[in-house]
């Protein structure tokens, strides 16, 4: 399962980049066990001078992030998850919108075109259906003219949607169904300074998505780049998963870097073995440990380097002395898949540069407010 957040995003262009800000959204104490987002790895079931743009990402309880876009003419604003685990772009119609959320009304857009083609996509948390259309889409100052996306007409099969803090999904993956993607069109229209984007996810604070470059204020040191397994998704070669000298797992050879997934998600056998070594037990479907327990660090070896996550990096919730860990087994639809999904737990610790042009990903340690590095 994966989880995302949404909210109003403020956009500021600086140095030829486009920045999208994502902001944290609070929740009442009775919602403490919030459902994680399960977007990534979506499966489509239907057939001049560049710039840099920054999009603010709202942070929903550290289990999901979303930013604002505008759809149609005049623009209708909605909060969306920017999802590197899929290539699909959809917004809800009024009848399919979440409770209290925004929706797209094509009748009020002068540039809307109904393509009269069915749309359906399956995620870890369910299915949405609708039809394809064309309209103008704005992400900050970036404009996608006559862009093809889906208007969802039925979201009843999309579990926990009403409790989510986002309206739709903007896929930042590679094209899978012949429908142009956001990055594809931005690159082809020459709107980006460089064909890359970078994610910074705040820890209990807003995050930022940068189109056309990266933001040096949010990472430390240099990027370590790794070529993708293929030009079909943001999947890097995974050499090992290590539990601080106690366990080394090398059966899984692929790690998908997925901003649409809240947790670390892996093969059931590996996840349960790691949880057992940590002394975790299952509470309401989540792995949890006593907060005063010392646990070994977890590391993913990618491109010859260990990307280490400590106990504090793994904790997503503290409840009555128990600490919930952001780790789950792959959902049933992906059972048997040879992969780990490195979601927001990983992306908070490491700033990731997604290099669409050279088909590679770069990792650097993220810099958060209060970090003191010499």
C-alpha positions in Angstrom: 0.0 0.0 0.0 1.2 3.5 -0.7 0.0 6.9 0.6 0.1 10.5 -0.7 -0.6 14.0 0.5 -2.0 17.1 -1.0 -2.5 20.8 -0.5 -2.0 24.2 -1.9 1.4 24.7 -3.5 3.2 28.0 -4.0 5.6 28.1 -7.0 8.7 30.3 -7.4 10.9 30.3 -10.4 14.6 30.9 -9.7 17.8 30.5 -11.6 16.0 29.0 -14.6 14.4 26.2 -12.5 10.8 25.3 -11.7 10.2 24.6 -8.0 7.1 22.9 -6.7 6.6 23.2 -2.9 4.9 20.4 -1.0 3.6 21.1 2.5 2.8 19.0 5.5 -0.9 18.5 6.4 -1.7 17.7 10.0 -4.3 15.1 11.2 -6.3 14.6 14.3 -5.0 12.2 17.0 -7.8 9.7 16.2 -6.3 9.2 12.8 -2.9 8.2 14.2 -2.7 4.9 12.3 -2.9 6.6 8.9 -3.0 4.4 5.8 0.1 4.6 3.7 -0.1 5.6 0.1 0.1 2.8 -2.5 0.3 4.5 -5.9 3.6 3.6 -7.6 3.9 0.8 -10.0 0.6 1.7 -11.6 -0.5 -0.7 -14.3 -2.4 0.9 -17.2 -5.2 -1.5 -18.1 -6.5 0.3 -21.2 -4.9 0.1 -24.2 13.8 28.4 -26.5 15.8 28.9 -23.2 14.9 26.2 -20.7 13.8 26.9 -17.2 13.7 25.4 -13.8 10.4 25.2 -11.9 10.0 24.5 -8.2 6.7 22.9 -6.9 6.0 22.9 -3.2 4.9 19.5 -1.9 2.5 19.3 1.0 3.5 16.8 3.7 0.7 14.7 5.1 2.0 13.2 8.4 5.2 12.0 6.6 3.3 9.4 4.7 2.7 11.3 1.4 3.4 14.5 -0.4 1.5 16.5 -3.0 1.7 19.8 -4.9 -0.7 22.0 -6.9 -1.4 22.1 -10.6 -4.0 23.9 -12.7 -6.1 22.2 -15.3 -8.2 23.8 -18.1 -8.9 27.4 -19.2 -9.3 29.1 -16.8 -7.2 26.9 -14.6 -8.9 24.8 -12.0 -6.5 24.1 -9.1 -6.1 20.7 -7.6 -3.6 18.9 -5.3 -1.8 15.9 -6.9 0.8 13.3 -6.0 3.8 13.5 -8.3 4.4 9.8 -8.7 7.7 8.4 -10.1 6.3 4.9 -9.9 3.8 5.4 -12.8 3.4 7.4 -16.0 -0.4 8.0 -15.6 -1.9 11.5 -15.2 -5.5 11.7 -13.9 -7.8 14.1 -12.1 -11.3 13.3 -10.7 -14.6 14.4 -12.0 -17.1 15.8 -9.6 -18.8 12.4 -9.0 -15.5 10.6 -8.4 -13.8 13.2 -6.2 -12.8 12.5 -2.6 -14.9 13.9 0.2 -14.1 17.6 0.5 -11.6 17.5 -2.4 -11.3 19.4 -5.6 -12.6 18.1 -9.0 -12.3 19.0 -12.7 -15.3 20.4 -14.4 -14.8 20.2 -18.2 -17.9 22.3 -18.8 -16.1 25.4 -17.5 -12.9 24.9 -19.6 -12.8 26.5 -23.1 -9.9 24.3 -24.1 -11.3 20.9 -23.1 -11.6 18.1 -25.7 -13.2 14.7 -24.9 -11.2 12.0 -26.7 -13.9 9.4 -26.0 -11.4 6.7 -25.1 -11.7 4.5 -22.0 -9.1 4.7 -19.2 -8.4 2.4 -16.4 -5.4 2.0 -14.1 -4.6 -0.3 -11.1 -2.5 0.7 -8.1 -1.6 -1.1 -4.9 -4.6 0.4 -3.3 -7.1 -0.2 -6.0 -8.5 0.8 -9.4 -9.8 4.1 -11.0 -11.6 4.3 -14.3 -12.7 7.1 -16.7 -11.9 8.4 -20.1 -9.1 10.3 -21.8 -9.3 13.9 -22.7 -7.1 16.9 -23.8 -6.7 20.2 -22.1 -4.1 22.7 -20.9 -2.2 21.9 -17.8 -0.1 24.3 -15.8 2.6 23.3 -13.2 3.7 26.6 -11.9 4.9 28.5 -14.9 5.3 25.4 -17.0 2.4 25.0 -19.5 1.4 21.7 -21.2 -0.8 22.7 -24.1 -3.5 20.3 -25.3 -2.1 17.6 -23.0 -3.6 14.2 -22.9 -4.7 13.0 -19.5 -7.5 11.0 -17.9 -10.6 12.3 -16.2 -11.6 9.7 -13.6 -15.4 9.0 -13.5 -15.3 6.1 -10.9 -13.0 6.0 -7.9 -15.1 3.6 -5.8 -12.4 0.9 -6.2 -9.6 3.2 -4.9 -9.3 2.3 -1.2 -9.0 5.0 1.4 -9.3 7.8 -1.2 -11.7 9.8 0.9 -9.1 10.0 3.7 -6.3 11.0 1.4 -5.1 14.6 1.1 -4.7 14.6 -2.7 -7.1 14.8 -5.6 -5.3 13.3 -8.5 -2.0 11.8 -9.7 0.7 13.1 -12.1 3.0 10.3 -13.2 6.6 11.1 -13.7 7.6 7.7 -15.0 8.3 6.7 -18.6 5.6 6.2 -21.2 4.1 2.7 -21.2 0.9 3.0 -23.1 1.7 5.3 -26.0 0.2 8.3 -24.1 2.8 11.2 -23.8 4.1 11.8 -20.3 4.7 15.1 -18.5 8.5 14.9 -18.8 8.3 13.9 -22.4 6.3 16.9 -23.3 8.3 19.3 -21.2 11.5 18.2 -22.8 10.1 18.2 -26.4 8.8 21.8 -25.9 12.1 23.0 -24.6 10.7 24.3 -21.3 13.4 22.8 -19.1 17.0 24.0 -18.5 18.0 20.3 -18.3 15.9 17.1 -18.8 16.0 16.2 -15.0 13.9 16.7 -11.9 14.8 16.5 -8.2 12.8 15.5 -5.1 13.3 16.8 -1.6 10.9 15.5 1.0 10.7 17.4 4.2 10.7 15.5 7.6 7.6 16.9 9.3 7.9 19.9 7.0 7.1 20.8 3.4 9.1 19.3 0.5 10.0 20.5 -2.9 10.0 19.1 -6.5 12.3 20.9 -8.9 11.8 20.6 -12.7 14.8 21.3 -14.9 17.5 20.9 -12.3 18.1 20.3 -8.6 18.2 22.6 -5.5 21.6 22.8 -3.9 20.1 24.1 -0.7 18.5 20.7 -0.1 21.4 18.2 -0.4 24.9 17.7 0.9 28.0 16.7 -1.2 27.9 15.2 -4.7 25.5 13.0 -6.4 26.3 9.3 -7.0 24.8 8.3 -10.3 23.5 4.8 -11.3 22.2 3.9 -14.7 18.6 2.5 -14.8 17.9 -1.1 -15.3 15.9 -0.1 -18.4 14.2 3.0 -19.9 10.8 1.7 -18.7 10.8 2.8 -15.0 12.9 4.5 -12.3 14.5 1.2 -11.3 18.1 0.9 -10.3 20.3 -2.3 -9.9 20.1 -3.5 -6.2 23.1 -5.5 -5.1 22.3 -6.2 -1.5 20.0 -5.4 1.4 21.9 -5.5 4.7 20.9 -5.4 8.3 24.0 -4.0 10.1 26.1 -7.2 9.8 23.4 -9.5 11.0 21.8 -10.3 7.6 22.7 -9.9 3.9 20.1 -10.5 1.3 21.0 -10.6 -2.4 18.1 -12.4 -4.1 16.4 -9.2 -5.3 18.2 -7.3 -8.0 16.0 -4.3 -8.6 14.9 -1.2 -6.5 12.3 1.2 -7.8 12.6 4.8 -6.5 9.0 5.7 -6.0 7.7 9.0 -4.7 4.1 7.6 -4.8 4.8 5.0 -2.1 5.0 5.9 1.5 7.0 3.1 2.9 9.8 0.7 2.0 8.1 -2.2 0.3 9.8 -5.5 -0.5 9.4 -9.2 -1.1 7.3 -10.8 1.7 10.0 -13.2 2.8 12.7 -10.6 3.0 10.5 -8.0 4.8 9.4 -10.5 7.4 13.0 -11.7 7.9 14.2 -8.2 8.5 11.2 -7.4 10.8 11.9 -10.5 12.9 15.6 -9.6 13.2 14.5 -6.2 14.5 12.2 -7.8 17.0 9.1 -6.2 15.4 5.6 -7.4 15.8 2.5 -6.7 13.8 0.0 -4.2 15.2 -3.1 -3.3 13.1 -1.3 -4.5 10.0 1.9 -2.5 10.6 5.3 -3.6 11.9 6.1 -2.0 15.3 8.8 -2.1 17.9 9.1 -0.7 21.5 10.4 2.8 21.0 13.2 2.1 23.6 14.5 -0.9 21.7 17.8 -0.6 19.8 17.6 -2.0 16.3 20.3 -2.5 13.6 20.5 -0.1 10.7 19.1 -1.1 7.3 21.2 -0.5 4.1 20.4 -0.8 0.4 23.5 -1.3 -1.7 23.1 0.4 -5.1 25.9 1.1 -7.5 28.5 -0.1 -5.0 27.4 2.3 -2.2 25.4 1.6 0.9 22.4 3.9 1.5 21.8 3.5 5.2 18.6 4.0 7.1 18.7 4.3 10.9 16.0 3.5 13.4 14.8 7.1 13.4 14.6 7.1 9.6 12.3 4.1 9.7 9.8 5.3 12.3 6.5 6.8 10.9 4.4 6.9 14.1 4.8 6.7 17.9 1.8 5.4 19.8 1.8 4.5 23.5 5.5 3.6 23.6 5.4 1.7 20.4 7.1 2.9 17.2 5.5 2.0 13.8 8.1 1.2 11.1 7.6 2.3 7.5 8.1 -1.1 6.0 5.7 -3.5 4.3 5.5 -6.5 2.1 4.6 -6.2 -1.5 0.8 -6.3 -2.1 -0.9 -9.3 -3.6 -1.0 -7.9 -7.1 2.8 -7.7 -7.0 3.5 -11.0 -5.2 6.4 -12.8 -6.8 7.9 -9.6 -8.2 11.7 -9.4 -7.8 11.9 -5.9 -6.5 12.1 -3.5 -3.6 10.2 -0.2 -3.7 12.1 2.6 -2.0 9.4 5.1 -1.2 9.2 8.3 0.9 11.0 6.7 3.8 14.1 6.5 1.5 13.5 9.8 -0.2 13.4 11.8 3.0 16.9 10.6 3.8 18.4 10.9 0.3 17.8 13.7 -2.3 17.2 11.9 -5.6 18.0 13.5 -9.0 15.9 11.8 -11.7 17.9 12.2 -14.9 15.3 11.6 -17.7 17.8 12.6 -20.4 20.5 10.1 -19.5 18.2 7.5 -18.0 19.9 7.4 -14.6 19.3 8.4 -11.0 21.6 10.3 -8.7 21.6 10.1 -4.9 22.9 12.6 -2.3 22.3 13.0 1.4 19.3 15.3 1.9 19.8 18.5 4.0 17.0 19.2 6.4 16.4 22.2 8.6 18.7 22.0 11.7 21.3 19.7 10.0 24.8 20.8 11.0 27.4 19.5 8.6 31.0 20.8 8.5 
